Amino acid sequence: MKKFAKKVQRFLVSEDGPTAVEYAVMLALIVIVCLTAIRSVGTNANATFTSVAGQLGGGS
C-alpha cells in the first residue's frame, strides 16, 4: 500500500496542478456515471425479480 501511495504522490507532484485537478474531476464524473448506471440496473433487476415472483405465486 505504501508503494501505491508513493506512486500517486509522485504522479501528483510531476503533473501540473491544473492537469491533476482535471484528472480528479474526470474521475469523479466517471464514478458518478458508474454509480448511477449500477443503481438503475439494480432497480430494473429488482422490478423484474418481483414481477417473476408474483407470477410464480412466490410473493411474501
N, C-alpha and C positions, 0 to 999 in steps of 0.2 A: 504494500500500500504506500510505503514511503517513496518507492521508485515512481509510482504513478503521480503522487503529489509533486515530486521534483520535476517530472516531465511537464506537468501542467504549469508549474511556476516558470520554468524555462520558456515555455511557449508564450505565456503572457508577457514575460519580460522582453522576449525577442521581437514580438509584434508591436506595431504602433498601437497606441491607446485606442484610437477610433476603430481600427480594424478588429481588435479584440472585442470591443463593445458591439460591433456589427455581428460578429460570430455569436456572441451571447444572445443578442436579440433574435437572430435566426434560429438558434437552438430553442429558445423559449417558444417561439411561434410553432416550430415543428412539434414540440412536446404538447402544446395546446391542441393542435390539429389531431395528433395521435390519440390523446385522451378523449376528445370529442368523438372521433370515429369509433373507438373502443366502446364508449358508453352507448352510442347509437346501435352498434351491433349487439351489445348485451341486451338492450331494451327490446330489440326486434326478436332476438332468440328467446327471451323470456315470454314474449307475447305468443310466439309460435308454440313453445312447450305448453303454455297454459291452454291454448286452443286445442292442441292434440290431447292433453289430459282430459279436457272437458268432453271431447268427442268419444274418448275411450271409457268415460264414466269413472275416471280415477280421481275426480275432484275431491277436495277435502271437506 
